[in-house]
């Protein structure tokens, strides 16, 4: 019984940490991500025009 509970606690803790990390990472990488996306869109438009 206790083992299952501990495993649940560990799992939820890991998930929380993961989500926090993803959230922070997403906020930090938003600028670079949008830059990359803009480049990709720009390139695809160029290729479509030619």
PyMOL Python script that loads the backbone (N, CA, C, O; Angstrom):
from pymol import cmd

cmd.read_pdbstr("""\
ATOM      1  N   UNK A   1       0.833  -1.201   0.000  1.00  0.00           N
ATOM      2  CA  UNK A   1       0.000   0.000   0.000  1.00  0.00           C
ATOM      3  C   UNK A   1       0.873   1.260   0.000  1.00  0.00           C
ATOM      4  O   UNK A   1       0.681   2.175  -0.800  1.00  0.00           O
ATOM      5  N   UNK A   2       1.828   1.273   0.914  1.00  0.00           N
ATOM      6  CA  UNK A   2       2.672   2.459   1.017  1.00  0.00           C
ATOM      7  C   UNK A   2       3.528   2.652  -0.232  1.00  0.00           C
ATOM      8  O   UNK A   2       3.773   3.774  -0.674  1.00  0.00           O
ATOM      9  N   UNK A   3       3.973   1.530  -0.784  1.00  0.00           N
ATOM     10  CA  UNK A   3       4.809   1.617  -1.979  1.00  0.00           C
ATOM     11  C   UNK A   3       4.060   2.291  -3.124  1.00  0.00           C
ATOM     12  O   UNK A   3       4.595   3.164  -3.808  1.00  0.00           O
ATOM     13  N   UNK A   4       2.830   1.874  -3.316  1.00  0.00           N
ATOM     14  CA  UNK A   4       2.029   2.480  -4.382  1.00  0.00           C
ATOM     15  C   UNK A   4       1.870   3.974  -4.148  1.00  0.00           C
ATOM     16  O   UNK A   4       1.990   4.785  -5.067  1.00  0.00           O
ATOM     17  N   UNK A   5       1.600   4.312  -2.910  1.00  0.00           N
ATOM     18  CA  UNK A   5       1.424   5.724  -2.578  1.00  0.00           C
ATOM     19  C   UNK A   5       2.704   6.506  -2.862  1.00  0.00           C
ATOM     20  O   UNK A   5       2.667   7.589  -3.446  1.00  0.00           O
ATOM     21  N   UNK A   6       3.825   5.949  -2.444  1.00  0.00           N
ATOM     22  CA  UNK A   6       5.113   6.618  -2.669  1.00  0.00           C
ATOM     23  C   UNK A   6       5.395   6.763  -4.160  1.00  0.00           C
ATOM     24  O   UNK A   6       5.870   7.803  -4.615  1.00  0.00           O
ATOM     25  N   UNK A   7       5.099   5.723  -4.901  1.00  0.00           N
ATOM     26  CA  UNK A   7       5.313   5.795  -6.348  1.00  0.00           C
ATOM     27  C   UNK A   7       4.440   6.876  -6.975  1.00  0.00           C
ATOM     28  O   UNK A   7       4.874   7.610  -7.863  1.00  0.00           O
ATOM     29  N   UNK A   8       3.219   6.958  -6.500  1.00  0.00           N
ATOM     30  CA  UNK A   8       2.322   7.999  -7.007  1.00  0.00           C
ATOM     31  C   UNK A   8       2.887   9.375  -6.695  1.00  0.00           C
ATOM     32  O   UNK A   8       2.901  10.263  -7.547  1.00  0.00           O
ATOM     33  N   UNK A   9       3.350   9.537  -5.465  1.00  0.00           N
ATOM     34  CA  UNK A   9       3.925  10.817  -5.071  1.00  0.00           C
ATOM     35  C   UNK A   9       5.116  11.159  -5.961  1.00  0.00           C
ATOM     36  O   UNK A   9       5.234  12.279  -6.458  1.00  0.00           O
ATOM     37  N   UNK A  10       5.985  10.192  -6.153  1.00  0.00           N
ATOM     38  CA  UNK A  10       7.165  10.415  -6.996  1.00  0.00           C
ATOM     39  C   UNK A  10       6.748  10.798  -8.406  1.00  0.00           C
ATOM     40  O   UNK A  10       7.275  11.748  -8.985  1.00  0.00           O
ATOM     41  N   UNK A  11       5.813  10.060  -8.945  1.00  0.00           N
ATOM     42  CA  UNK A  11       5.381  10.313 -10.316  1.00  0.00           C
ATOM     43  C   UNK A  11       4.791  11.706 -10.454  1.00  0.00           C
ATOM     44  O   UNK A  11       5.134  12.443 -11.378  1.00  0.00           O
ATOM     45  N   UNK A  12       3.908  12.065  -9.537  1.00  0.00           N
ATOM     46  CA  UNK A  12       3.280  13.382  -9.623  1.00  0.00           C
ATOM     47  C   UNK A  12       4.316  14.479  -9.427  1.00  0.00           C
ATOM     48  O   UNK A  12       4.255  15.526 -10.071  1.00  0.00           O
ATOM     49  N   UNK A  13       5.267  14.228  -8.533  1.00  0.00           N
ATOM     50  CA  UNK A  13       6.330  15.217  -8.325  1.00  0.00           C
ATOM     51  C   UNK A  13       7.134  15.401  -9.602  1.00  0.00           C
ATOM     52  O   UNK A  13       7.414  16.528 -10.009  1.00  0.00           O
ATOM     53  N   UNK A  14       7.504  14.300 -10.229  1.00  0.00           N
ATOM     54  CA  UNK A  14       8.269  14.372 -11.472  1.00  0.00           C
ATOM     55  C   UNK A  14       7.486  15.105 -12.554  1.00  0.00           C
ATOM     56  O   UNK A  14       8.043  15.912 -13.298  1.00  0.00           O
ATOM     57  N   UNK A  15       6.206  14.821 -12.633  1.00  0.00           N
ATOM     58  CA  UNK A  15       5.374  15.488 -13.633  1.00  0.00           C
ATOM     59  C   UNK A  15       5.306  16.981 -13.368  1.00  0.00           C
ATOM     60  O   UNK A  15       5.382  17.791 -14.291  1.00  0.00           O
ATOM     61  N   UNK A  16       5.161  17.341 -12.087  1.00  0.00           N
ATOM     62  CA  UNK A  16       5.119  18.760 -11.747  1.00  0.00           C
ATOM     63  C   UNK A  16       6.403  19.457 -12.159  1.00  0.00           C
ATOM     64  O   UNK A  16       6.380  20.532 -12.758  1.00  0.00           O
ATOM     65  N   UNK A  17       7.520  18.829 -11.830  1.00  0.00           N
ATOM     66  CA  UNK A  17       8.814  19.414 -12.191  1.00  0.00           C
ATOM     67  C   UNK A  17       8.925  19.541 -13.703  1.00  0.00           C
ATOM     68  O   UNK A  17       9.376  20.561 -14.224  1.00  0.00           O
ATOM     69  N   UNK A  18       8.511  18.503 -14.391  1.00  0.00           N
ATOM     70  CA  UNK A  18       8.580  18.509 -15.847  1.00  0.00           C
ATOM     71  C   UNK A  18       7.732  19.641 -16.429  1.00  0.00           C
ATOM     72  O   UNK A  18       8.173  20.360 -17.326  1.00  0.00           O
ATOM     73  N   UNK A  19       6.520  19.788 -15.913  1.00  0.00           N
ATOM     74  CA  UNK A  19       5.640  20.838 -16.426  1.00  0.00           C
ATOM     75  C   UNK A  19       6.207  22.222 -16.141  1.00  0.00           C
ATOM     76  O   UNK A  19       6.156  23.113 -16.989  1.00  0.00           O
ATOM     77  N   UNK A  20       6.751  22.392 -14.933  1.00  0.00           N
ATOM     78  CA  UNK A  20       7.356  23.688 -14.605  1.00  0.00           C
ATOM     79  C   UNK A  20       8.511  23.984 -15.537  1.00  0.00           C
ATOM     80  O   UNK A  20       8.652  25.091 -16.056  1.00  0.00           O
ATOM     81  N   UNK A  21       9.341  22.960 -15.740  1.00  0.00           N
ATOM     82  CA  UNK A  21      10.490  23.135 -16.622  1.00  0.00           C
ATOM     83  C   UNK A  21      10.029  23.491 -18.036  1.00  0.00           C
ATOM     84  O   UNK A  21      10.570  24.403 -18.661  1.00  0.00           O
ATOM     85  N   UNK A  22       9.030  22.767 -18.532  1.00  0.00           N
ATOM     86  CA  UNK A  22       8.517  23.038 -19.874  1.00  0.00           C
ATOM     87  C   UNK A  22       7.949  24.443 -19.965  1.00  0.00           C
ATOM     88  O   UNK A  22       8.141  25.141 -20.961  1.00  0.00           O
ATOM     89  N   UNK A  23       7.247  24.851 -18.912  1.00  0.00           N
ATOM     90  CA  UNK A  23       6.644  26.180 -18.906  1.00  0.00           C
ATOM     91  C   UNK A  23       7.720  27.258 -18.996  1.00  0.00           C
ATOM     92  O   UNK A  23       7.631  28.180 -19.807  1.00  0.00           O
ATOM     93  N   UNK A  24       8.745  27.122 -18.141  1.00  0.00           N
ATOM     94  CA  UNK A  24       9.834  28.105 -18.144  1.00  0.00           C
ATOM     95  C   UNK A  24      10.570  28.076 -19.477  1.00  0.00           C
ATOM     96  O   UNK A  24      10.870  29.113 -20.068  1.00  0.00           O
ATOM     97  N   UNK A  25      10.854  26.858 -19.932  1.00  0.00           N
ATOM     98  CA  UNK A  25      11.574  26.710 -21.195  1.00  0.00           C
ATOM     99  C   UNK A  25      10.784  27.334 -22.342  1.00  0.00           C
ATOM    100  O   UNK A  25      11.347  28.002 -23.209  1.00  0.00           O
ATOM    101  N   UNK A  26       9.479  27.109 -22.334  1.00  0.00           N
ATOM    102  CA  UNK A  26       8.627  27.649 -23.382  1.00  0.00           C
ATOM    103  C   UNK A  26       8.680  29.174 -23.375  1.00  0.00           C
ATOM    104  O   UNK A  26       8.780  29.806 -24.426  1.00  0.00           O
ATOM    105  N   UNK A  27       8.611  29.750 -22.188  1.00  0.00           N
ATOM    106  CA  UNK A  27       8.642  31.206 -22.102  1.00  0.00           C
ATOM    107  C   UNK A  27       9.981  31.756 -22.566  1.00  0.00           C
ATOM    108  O   UNK A  27      10.044  32.792 -23.229  1.00  0.00           O
ATOM    109  N   UNK A  28      11.058  31.048 -22.210  1.00  0.00           N
ATOM    110  CA  UNK A  28      12.392  31.514 -22.597  1.00  0.00           C
ATOM    111  C   UNK A  28      12.599  31.368 -24.096  1.00  0.00           C
ATOM    112  O   UNK A  28      13.183  32.238 -24.741  1.00  0.00           O
ATOM    113  N   UNK A  29      12.115  30.261 -24.641  1.00  0.00           N
ATOM    114  CA  UNK A  29      12.413  29.955 -26.039  1.00  0.00           C
ATOM    115  C   UNK A  29      11.352  30.509 -26.987  1.00  0.00           C
ATOM    116  O   UNK A  29      11.401  30.264 -28.193  1.00  0.00           O
ATOM    117  N   UNK A  30      10.404  31.249 -26.443  1.00  0.00           N
ATOM    118  CA  UNK A  30       9.331  31.782 -27.289  1.00  0.00           C
ATOM    119  C   UNK A  30       9.901  32.640 -28.414  1.00  0.00           C
ATOM    120  O   UNK A  30       9.491  32.518 -29.568  1.00  0.00           O
ATOM    121  N   UNK A  31      10.848  33.507 -28.066  1.00  0.00           N
ATOM    122  CA  UNK A  31      11.401  34.415 -29.067  1.00  0.00           C
ATOM    123  C   UNK A  31      12.132  33.653 -30.156  1.00  0.00           C
ATOM    124  O   UNK A  31      11.887  33.862 -31.345  1.00  0.00           O
ATOM    125  N   UNK A  32      13.027  32.773 -29.747  1.00  0.00           N
ATOM    126  CA  UNK A  32      13.787  32.019 -30.743  1.00  0.00           C
ATOM    127  C   UNK A  32      12.860  31.126 -31.556  1.00  0.00           C
ATOM    128  O   UNK A  32      13.056  30.932 -32.756  1.00  0.00           O
ATOM    129  N   UNK A  33      11.850  30.587 -30.886  1.00  0.00           N
ATOM    130  CA  UNK A  33      10.904  29.723 -31.584  1.00  0.00           C
ATOM    131  C   UNK A  33      10.156  30.506 -32.658  1.00  0.00           C
ATOM    132  O   UNK A  33      10.000  30.026 -33.781  1.00  0.00           O
ATOM    133  N   UNK A  34       9.700  31.693 -32.324  1.00  0.00           N
ATOM    134  CA  UNK A  34       8.974  32.497 -33.305  1.00  0.00           C
ATOM    135  C   UNK A  34       9.899  32.903 -34.448  1.00  0.00           C
ATOM    136  O   UNK A  34       9.477  32.970 -35.603  1.00  0.00           O
ATOM    137  N   UNK A  35      11.163  33.172 -34.121  1.00  0.00           N
ATOM    138  CA  UNK A  35      12.128  33.490 -35.177  1.00  0.00           C
ATOM    139  C   UNK A  35      12.271  32.331 -36.154  1.00  0.00           C
ATOM    140  O   UNK A  35      12.229  32.514 -37.370  1.00  0.00           O
ATOM    141  N   UNK A  36      12.438  31.154 -35.605  1.00  0.00           N
ATOM    142  CA  UNK A  36      12.590  29.966 -36.448  1.00  0.00           C
ATOM    143  C   UNK A  36      11.340  29.745 -37.290  1.00  0.00           C
ATOM    144  O   UNK A  36      11.419  29.451 -38.483  1.00  0.00           O
ATOM    145  N   UNK A  37      10.191  29.892 -36.651  1.00  0.00           N
ATOM    146  CA  UNK A  37       8.936  29.701 -37.384  1.00  0.00           C
ATOM    147  C   UNK A  37       8.809  30.718 -38.507  1.00  0.00           C
ATOM    148  O   UNK A  37       8.389  30.379 -39.614  1.00  0.00           O
ATOM    149  N   UNK A  38       9.168  31.957 -38.226  1.00  0.00           N
ATOM    150  CA  UNK A  38       9.108  32.988 -39.257  1.00  0.00           C
ATOM    151  C   UNK A  38      10.024  32.645 -40.421  1.00  0.00           C
ATOM    152  O   UNK A  38       9.658  32.817 -41.584  1.00  0.00           O
ATOM    153  N   UNK A  39      11.205  32.164 -40.103  1.00  0.00           N
ATOM    154  CA  UNK A  39      12.137  31.763 -41.160  1.00  0.00           C
ATOM    155  C   UNK A  39      11.553  30.651 -42.013  1.00  0.00           C
ATOM    156  O   UNK A  39      11.624  30.689 -43.241  1.00  0.00           O
ATOM    157  N   UNK A  40      10.980  29.666 -41.352  1.00  0.00           N
ATOM    158  CA  UNK A  40      10.403  28.532 -42.079  1.00  0.00           C
ATOM    159  C   UNK A  40       9.270  29.005 -42.980  1.00  0.00           C
ATOM    160  O   UNK A  40       9.187  28.612 -44.143  1.00  0.00           O
ATOM    161  N   UNK A  41       8.408  29.841 -42.443  1.00  0.00           N
ATOM    162  CA  UNK A  41       7.283  30.352 -43.236  1.00  0.00           C
ATOM    163  C   UNK A  41       7.809  31.162 -44.415  1.00  0.00           C
ATOM    164  O   UNK A  41       7.337  31.025 -45.544  1.00  0.00           O
ATOM    165  N   UNK A  42       8.788  32.003 -44.131  1.00  0.00           N
ATOM    166  CA  UNK A  42       9.381  32.829 -45.177  1.00  0.00           C
ATOM    167  C   UNK A  42       9.947  31.966 -46.299  1.00  0.00           C
ATOM    168  O   UNK A  42       9.706  32.227 -47.477  1.00  0.00           O
ATOM    169  N   UNK A  43      10.696  30.942 -45.924  1.00  0.00           N
ATOM    170  CA  UNK A  43      11.290  30.046 -46.909  1.00  0.00           C
ATOM    171  C   UNK A  43      10.225  29.313 -47.715  1.00  0.00           C
ATOM    172  O   UNK A  43      10.339  29.183 -48.933  1.00  0.00           O
ATOM    173  N   UNK A  44       9.211  28.844 -47.043  1.00  0.00           N
ATOM    174  CA  UNK A  44       8.166  28.111 -47.761  1.00  0.00           C
ATOM    175  C   UNK A  44       7.446  29.028 -48.746  1.00  0.00           C
ATOM    176  O   UNK A  44       7.074  28.602 -49.839  1.00  0.00           O
ATOM    177  N   UNK A  45       7.252  30.287 -48.357  1.00  0.00           N
ATOM    178  CA  UNK A  45       6.621  31.243 -49.272  1.00  0.00           C
ATOM    179  C   UNK A  45       7.526  31.471 -50.479  1.00  0.00           C
ATOM    180  O   UNK A  45       7.064  31.498 -51.619  1.00  0.00           O
ATOM    181  N   UNK A  46       8.815  31.632 -50.215  1.00  0.00           N
ATOM    182  CA  UNK A  46       9.772  31.825 -51.312  1.00  0.00           C
ATOM    183  C   UNK A  46       9.736  30.648 -52.271  1.00  0.00           C
ATOM    184  O   UNK A  46       9.702  30.825 -53.488  1.00  0.00           O
ATOM    185  N   UNK A  47       9.744  29.449 -51.714  1.00  0.00           N
ATOM    186  CA  UNK A  47       9.743  28.254 -52.557  1.00  0.00           C
ATOM    187  C   UNK A  47       8.441  28.137 -53.334  1.00  0.00           C
ATOM    188  O   UNK A  47       8.428  27.650 -54.465  1.00  0.00           O
ATOM    189  N   UNK A  48       7.366  28.576 -52.737  1.00  0.00           N
ATOM    190  CA  UNK A  48       6.084  28.498 -53.433  1.00  0.00           C
ATOM    191  C   UNK A  48       6.024  29.498 -54.580  1.00  0.00           C
ATOM    192  O   UNK A  48       5.371  29.253 -55.594  1.00  0.00           O
ATOM    193  N   UNK A  49       6.705  30.621 -54.413  1.00  0.00           N
ATOM    194  CA  UNK A  49       6.680  31.645 -55.451  1.00  0.00           C
ATOM    195  C   UNK A  49       7.504  31.227 -56.659  1.00  0.00           C
ATOM    196  O   UNK A  49       7.126  31.529 -57.791  1.00  0.00           O
ATOM    197  N   UNK A  50       8.610  30.548 -56.449  1.00  0.00           N
ATOM    198  CA  UNK A  50       9.483  30.195 -57.571  1.00  0.00           C
ATOM    199  C   UNK A  50       8.967  28.985 -58.328  1.00  0.00           C
ATOM    200  O   UNK A  50       9.585  28.556 -59.302  1.00  0.00           O
TER     201      UNK A  50
END
""", "prot")
cmd.dss("prot")
cmd.show_as("cartoon", "prot")
cmd.util.cbc("prot")
cmd.orient("prot")
